[in-house]
Amino acid sequence: MDQQAEASRVEVCHRCLQPLPQLASRCPHCGDPIKKPMNASLILGMLGLALLLALFFVGFQIMHGNGGLDGGTAQSQQDNSPSPEVKPALGQ
């Protein structure tokens, strides 16, 4: 039973179908490069990290008043509006 389990773990070359050593980067029989599939958990981890960094960046921008998601348009519209004239009181 151990031999059967061990045989199922042996990888074979996709080109010549010969068994491959575990740490080989090329097939020792035909010389074809070995393409190992990326681990799904590694891909999900990288995407999660990128999303987390994006959220931190947006939160930092909003907290420090640098415009955030709207690019500062609300602040710039307030700055460009004409200031109201200050009129003196009626009795003066």
C-alpha positions in Angstrom: 0.0 0.0 0.0 2.9 2.4 0.7 4.3 1.7 -2.8 1.0 2.6 -4.4 0.8 5.9 -2.4 4.5 6.7 -3.3 3.8 6.0 -7.0 0.9 8.4 -7.0 3.2 11.2 -5.7 5.8 10.8 -8.4 5.5 13.5 -11.0 6.0 12.7 -14.7 7.2 14.9 -17.5 4.4 16.1 -19.7 6.5 15.6 -22.8 8.2 12.3 -22.4 6.1 10.8 -19.5 9.3 9.8 -17.6 9.4 10.2 -13.8 10.9 13.4 -12.5 13.1 14.1 -9.5 11.3 16.3 -6.9 13.6 19.3 -7.1 14.3 19.2 -10.9 13.7 22.3 -13.0 14.2 20.4 -16.2 13.4 16.8 -17.2 16.6 14.8 -17.1 15.4 12.7 -20.0 14.2 15.2 -22.6 15.4 18.5 -21.1 12.0 20.1 -21.2 11.4 22.8 -18.5 9.1 21.7 -15.7 6.2 24.0 -15.1 4.9 23.7 -11.5 1.3 25.0 -10.9 1.1 27.9 -8.5 -0.6 27.2 -5.2 -4.1 28.5 -5.0 -3.6 29.7 -1.4 -0.5 31.7 -2.5 -2.5 33.5 -5.2 -5.4 34.3 -2.8 -2.9 35.5 -0.2 -1.3 37.9 -2.7 -4.7 39.2 -3.8 -5.7 39.7 -0.2 -2.5 41.6 0.6 -3.0 43.9 -2.4 -6.6 44.6 -1.3 -5.5 45.3 2.3 -2.8 47.7 1.1 -5.3 49.5 -1.2 -7.7 49.9 1.8 -5.0 51.3 4.0 -4.0 53.8 1.3 -7.6 55.0 0.8 -8.1 55.3 4.6 -4.9 57.2 5.0 -5.9 59.6 2.3 -9.4 60.2 3.8 -8.0 60.6 7.4 -5.5 63.3 6.3 -7.9 65.2 4.2 -6.0 64.8 0.9 -9.2 64.3 -1.1 -9.8 60.6 -0.6 -11.9 59.0 -3.3 -13.3 62.2 -4.9 -9.8 63.6 -5.6 -10.4 66.7 -3.5 -13.1 68.2 -5.7 -15.4 69.1 -2.7 -12.6 71.0 -1.0 -11.5 72.8 -4.2 -15.1 73.8 -5.0 -15.3 75.5 -1.6 -12.0 77.3 -2.1 -13.0 78.7 -5.5 -16.3 80.1 -4.4 -16.4 83.9 -4.0 -16.3 85.1 -0.5 -19.4 87.1 0.7 -18.9 90.8 1.2 -18.8 92.0 4.7 -21.3 94.9 5.1 -21.1 97.3 8.0 -23.9 97.4 10.6 -26.9 99.7 9.9 -26.1 102.3 12.5 -22.5 102.9 11.5 
